[in-house]
Structures are given as structure tokens and as C-alpha cells.
Amino acid sequence: MGARFGLLLVLALVTMRVALPARVQDPSALLATWKDGEIRESFDGAARITQIAVAVMPAGQHGSLTVIVSARWPGRTRLKPIDEFEIRANVGLHVNPNLIRQPTMLFVMDPDSDRTRVLDLNERLQTPPTGAGSAIDTGRATISLTELIQLLRARTLSAEIFALPLTFTPEQLEALRKFGDRVLAPPQ
């Protein structure tokens, strides 16, 4: 009886996708607290690091993801230009749970024009280890200053993240540009 109960408990946890303590997420990845287009800046006194981030929620036929673009620097005041940025994608409740997600992150800037550019982050994408039967829920990649500027200059933007085709709205592009205005401003 004891072994059978243990097996049922494991099956229940896997089926319900209960978050286990071994998989702690970055506080900026908490989906319930972000609004589409929201920009946040915070200082971690213990680590002495400032972080600024913007969250956008591009959508496609299988749902929408939360995409967070962030920058970090030591101390409260930025003393030099930022040259590396992080893009984090998180799957929430607004994604078709039956879609098999793959570790992909690809951005297409101005796809319907002669200025089309592709930012392929598949090789840089880092996802937590997953076991049999589990789905990819989060991933992150770093981009350079040049790549961020290319994203900010896009008139239209689409993406494939975790094999989900997504489209960014004009309002989401504007939120990304406002984030860019803050992080690309000259250091103080």
C-alpha cells in the first residue's frame, strides 16, 4: 500500500506540474505581477546591483508569452554604457498547454519589407533541465547592444519562441523603445 501511494503521489505532482523547490525562478519572471508594457527599475542592496526591465506579452494563435528584456549594472548609478542585455521568455496560463514547446528563440524584424533582419538566439537560449513529459516554461538568452538597437529600430516585429509564432503590437514596440531610451541614455 505504501509504494502504491508513493507512486500515485509522484504521478499527481507530475500531472499537476507542481513547482518544486529545486526550480526557483527569478523574481522578475513572476507572470502575475507584470503588466503588458510595464517598465521596472530596482536596486538589490545585498548584491549591490541595479536592474531595469520591460515586459511585453506578444500573442499568436496558440496564446501569449511574457517576454522580459532587462539590463543590469553594479551599484545604484550607472557609470558606463551597458553592452549586454537579457531576454527572458516565460509561458503562463495564456498558452495552449497541448502545444509541444521546443527550445527556440528567434526574432524577425520588419518581416514584410526589404529591411528584414533575423535575430536567431537558438544557440544562446538557456532553459532549465526538463524531464520526460515536462514542458519548457522559461528560457533566457543574452544579446549585445547592437542586437538590442536592431530590435528597437524594427517597425514591425514577430518571433518564434518555444516554437510558438508570436506578433508584437505597436504598443509593445513602443514600450521596448521607452526601455531603450532609459538604458541607452548616457551614464551619469
Helices and strands as residue ranges (DSSP letters): H 2-16, G 27-29, G 31-33, E 39-44, E 49-56, E 59-60, E 63-74, E 84-95, E 105-109, E 117-120, E 138-144, H 145-153, E 157-161, E 164-167, H 170-183
